[in-house]
Amino acid sequence: MDLKLYKRPVCSLSITGERVRVTPGIIAKFSSALSARMINIYCISMGEYSVSFFVDEADMGKARDALEEIVSKTASLGALSIIKNLGMVTVTGTEFMNKPGVIAKLAGVLAENGINIVSISTSFDSAVLILKWEDCKRAYEAIGKDFRV
C-alpha cells in the first residue's frame, strides 16, 4: 500500500441544486472554469443534490469567483458553500480491488483514533480521504502504523 500526506491545506467548494446529478455537462462546465484559472482539482465528490470540488486552499478565492459566476447564471443551481482547513491523505494499492472490507478497515483505524472523515472518494485501487487539516498528520501516522489488510 502506498500512503501519501498532502503538505498543503485544501478547501471544499460545494454547489447545491435540485438537478445537479441529472444535468449533463455540469462537471465539464465547473471543471473547465477552474482549469481556465489554472486551478488544479484534487478530488470531486457528487451527491444527489450537490457537487464538491476540492482544491488547494491558496486557490480558494479564484475558485470561488469561477464557480460563483456559473452559479449566478444558472437558475437550477442554488448556493455555493466553502469549507476551509481541510487536508488530504491518499491510500493506493491493489488491496482495494482484491480484498473486501479494506474501506471498513481504513475507516475503523481513523475512528479508533477519533478522526472524522469529512469526505471520501474511492476508485478501484485507491481512496482519497478528506479530513480536518489538524487531523491529517495523526491520520497518516495511524494508517501507516495500524492499517493492516
C-alpha positions, 0 to 999 in steps of 0.5 A: 500500500502506498500512503501519501500526506498532502503538505498543503491545506485544501478547501471544499467548494460545494454547489447545491441544486435540485438537478445537479446529478441529472444535468449533463455537462455540469462537471465539464462546465465547473471543471473547465472554469477552474482549469481556465484559472489554472486551478488544479482539482484534487478530488470531486465528490457528487451527491444527489443534490450537490457537487464538491470540488476540492482544491488547494486552499491558496486557490480558494478565492479564484475558485470561488469567483469561477464557480460563483459566476456559473452559479449566478447564471444558472437558475437550477443551481442554488448556493455555493458553500466553502469549507476551509482547513481541510487536508488530504491523505491518499491510500493506493494499492491493489488491496482495494480491488482484491480484498473486501472490507479494506474501506471498513478497515481504513475507516475503523483505524481513523475512528479508533483514533477519533478522526472524522472523515469529512469526505471520501472518494474511492476508485478501484485501487485507491481512496482519497480521504478528506479530513480536518487539516489538524487531523491529517498528520495523526491520520497518516501516522495511524494508517501507516502504523495500524492499517493492516489488510 
